[in-house]
Amino acid sequence: MKKEVIEKLAALVTAAFGLVAALAWNGAIQAIFKAVFGSSDNIPAMLIYAVIVTLIAVLITVWVARAASKAKGGNQQ
């Protein structure tokens, strides 16, 4: 049981640091967006931002999943 608690705690701490990193990136990306496109206070600008961030997140998620699969010795593409 102690091993399970440590594993869960490690997963939660990792997730918490992931959230902090995501929030930091969100702020940075918003600042870049605002510098490039001006104010991000209107709905079309916010939608463009959301679509761009979603596409980047999907691409990075696929890339990380493939890298993890290769690291584990899998042959998935």
N, C-alpha and C positions, 0 to 999 in steps of 0.2 A: 504494500500500500504506500509506503514511503516513496518508492520509486515513481509511482503514478502521480503522487502529489508534486514531486520535483519536476516531472515531465510537464504536467499541466501548468505549474508556475512558470517554467521556462517558456512555454507557449504563450502564456498571457503577457509576460514581460516583453517577449519579442513582438507580439501584436501591439502592445502599448508604444514601443519605440517606433514601430511601423506607422502608427497613427500620428505620432509627433513628426516624423519625417514627412508624411503626406501633407500635414498641415503647413509645414515649412515650405514645401514645394508649391503648395497651393498659393501661398502668399507671394512667392517669387514669380510664379507664372502669371498671377494677376497683375503684378507690377509691370512685368514685361508686356503683357497684353495692353495695359493702360498706356504704356509708353508708345506702343506701336499704333494702336487704334484710338487713342484718346480715352475719354470717359467710358467706363464699363457699367454705367448706371442705367442704360436703357436695355429693354428686353432683347432686341436683336443682337446686341453685343454680348449679352449674357448667354444667349443660345449658342452663338458662335464659339464662345469660350468653352461651354459645356461640351459641345461636339468635338472640338479639338482635343480637350483633355481626355475625353472618352476614347477617342481613336488612339491617342498616345498610350493610354492605360491598356487597351486591348493588345496593341502591338508589343508592348513591353511584357505583358503577361504571357503571351504566346512565346516570346523569345526566352523568357525565364523558364517556362515549362519545358521547352525543348532542351535548354541547357541542363536542367535538372535531370531530364530523362537520359541524356547522354552521360551525365556524371554517374548515374545509377547503372549504366551499362545497357540501357534499353535501346532498341532500334527504331523507335517511333520517329516519324518525321513531322 
